[in-house]
Amino acid sequence: TDLGDTSGMLMGGVALDAKQNLIAMVGTEVDGPGALESATVAKLVGVTGVELGRKGFDDHLVREYAQVVDDHTIMYLRKGPFENQTTDVVYLDFKKGTEDVLYTYAGWAHNLRVTKDKKFWILPAGDTLVVKKI
């Protein structure tokens, strides 16, 4: 795998989907394309390093645990600041340019998974296991 345009990105989360040959990533870009434009970015990259989608954010919120859904959408967790410890499960569609919150957990969650068949997402949070249809 050649990560190409991903150099200079300090990862908050990265996931390789070998079946679809896609890499989803979210985090802080410290050097590289667009580094001065935004604090955090989300990217979808093909295994040859071709960037298929990119969205920058200027809110300085933590984004991590990226998951590939398909060739134009990813999911990830977005965490609020220390004063507001919430975690959003976010669905990002690069074609539409939309970032939709699917679920909000009242605390910091530390994992997110999309099932292999891409039909469900799973969030273990505290003493709860949330399973929802995509």
C-alpha positions in Angstrom: 0.0 0.0 0.0 1.3 3.4 -1.0 -0.3 6.1 1.3 0.8 8.9 -1.1 -1.0 12.1 -0.1 -1.3 11.0 3.5 2.2 12.0 4.5 2.3 14.7 7.2 -1.0 13.6 8.7 -1.0 12.8 12.4 -3.6 10.1 12.6 -6.6 10.1 14.9 -7.8 7.0 13.3 -7.1 4.9 10.2 -8.8 1.8 8.7 -7.8 -0.3 5.7 -10.6 -2.1 3.9 -8.7 -4.7 1.9 -11.8 -5.9 0.1 -12.6 -2.5 -1.3 -9.0 -1.4 -1.5 -9.8 1.8 0.4 -8.2 3.6 3.4 -10.3 5.8 5.7 -8.5 8.3 8.0 -9.3 11.1 10.3 -7.0 13.2 12.4 -4.8 16.4 12.6 -2.9 17.3 9.5 0.4 18.8 10.6 2.2 19.0 7.2 1.2 18.3 3.6 -1.6 19.3 1.3 -4.0 21.7 3.0 -2.2 21.5 6.4 -2.7 25.2 7.0 -6.4 25.2 5.9 -7.9 23.2 8.8 -7.1 21.7 12.2 -8.5 18.3 11.5 -9.3 16.4 8.3 -11.1 13.3 7.1 -9.9 11.5 4.0 -10.7 8.5 1.9 -7.7 7.2 -0.1 -7.3 4.4 -2.6 -4.5 1.9 -2.0 -2.5 3.5 -4.7 -2.4 6.8 -2.8 -5.1 8.6 -4.8 -7.2 10.8 -2.6 -10.9 10.0 -3.3 -12.3 12.4 -0.8 -11.2 15.1 1.7 -13.0 17.3 4.1 -11.4 19.8 6.5 -12.8 21.0 9.8 -11.9 24.1 11.8 -13.6 23.2 15.1 -10.5 21.4 16.7 -12.7 18.5 17.9 -11.1 15.1 18.1 -12.0 12.7 15.3 -10.9 9.0 15.5 -11.8 5.4 14.8 -12.4 5.8 11.1 -14.2 3.1 9.2 -14.8 2.6 5.5 -18.4 2.3 4.3 -18.0 2.5 0.6 -16.0 4.4 -2.1 -17.4 7.8 -1.0 -18.5 7.4 2.6 -16.8 6.8 5.9 -17.8 6.7 9.6 -15.9 7.9 12.6 -16.2 9.1 16.2 -16.2 12.8 17.0 -15.4 13.7 20.6 -16.4 16.9 22.4 -14.0 18.9 24.6 -13.2 18.0 28.1 -16.0 20.2 29.5 -18.5 18.4 27.3 -17.6 14.7 27.2 -19.8 13.5 24.4 -19.0 11.2 21.5 -20.9 11.4 18.2 -21.0 8.6 15.6 -20.6 10.5 12.4 -21.4 9.4 8.8 -19.5 11.5 6.2 -20.5 11.4 2.6 -17.7 13.0 0.5 -19.9 13.2 -2.7 -22.6 15.2 -0.9 -20.2 17.0 1.5 -22.4 16.1 4.5 -21.4 15.1 8.0 -24.4 13.5 9.7 -24.5 12.6 13.4 -26.2 9.2 13.7 -25.9 8.8 17.5 -24.6 10.7 20.5 -23.2 9.0 23.6 -23.0 11.0 26.8 -19.4 10.3 27.5 -16.2 9.5 25.6 -16.3 6.2 23.7 -13.2 4.6 22.4 -14.1 2.3 19.5 -16.2 2.1 16.5 -16.6 -0.8 14.0 -18.6 -1.3 10.8 -19.5 -4.9 10.1 -17.9 -6.6 7.1 -21.2 -6.6 5.2 -21.4 -2.8 5.7 -24.9 -3.1 7.1 -24.4 -2.2 10.8 -22.1 -0.1 13.0 -21.2 -1.1 16.5 -20.2 1.2 19.4 -19.0 -0.2 22.7 -19.5 2.7 25.1 -19.2 2.3 28.9 -21.4 -0.6 29.9 -23.5 -0.3 26.7 -23.1 -1.9 23.3 -24.9 0.1 20.6 -25.6 -1.7 17.4 -27.5 0.2 14.6 -28.2 -0.2 10.9 -26.2 2.1 8.6 
